[in-house]
Amino acid sequence: MPEPFCLPYAKAALVNLTRGLARTAAADGVLVNSVLPGLTETDGVKQGFAKAVEATGRSQDELLAAMLRREQLDAGRMGSPAEVAALIAFLVSEQASWISGAAYTIDGGTIRTAS
């Protein structure tokens, strides 16, 4: 099946795995959380854009605009690796010592979730 169909199921599986592992590891004092980043400006994404520019003849700006429309990013931009890293740094800090079994979506508002 194409990736857009499979991706939501993979993320749902990760969320359920996180919850299960958190319950299993809690007695040993181990915290388990997951981070679900959206479109993030990584080297891999940059390489993908470069290949798409070469394959389509469209400019990187055109392709990025199309991607932002398709992903419906409320923020109107990709995330940075530093933004994702900041969340991870918090989760491994003492300040997050009471957080376990949580899945954090960090995607600029792309995925609409109920609170």
Beta strands, then each sheet from edge to edge (+ up, - down):
strand 1: 34-37
strand 2: 103-106
sheet 1: 1+ 2+
end
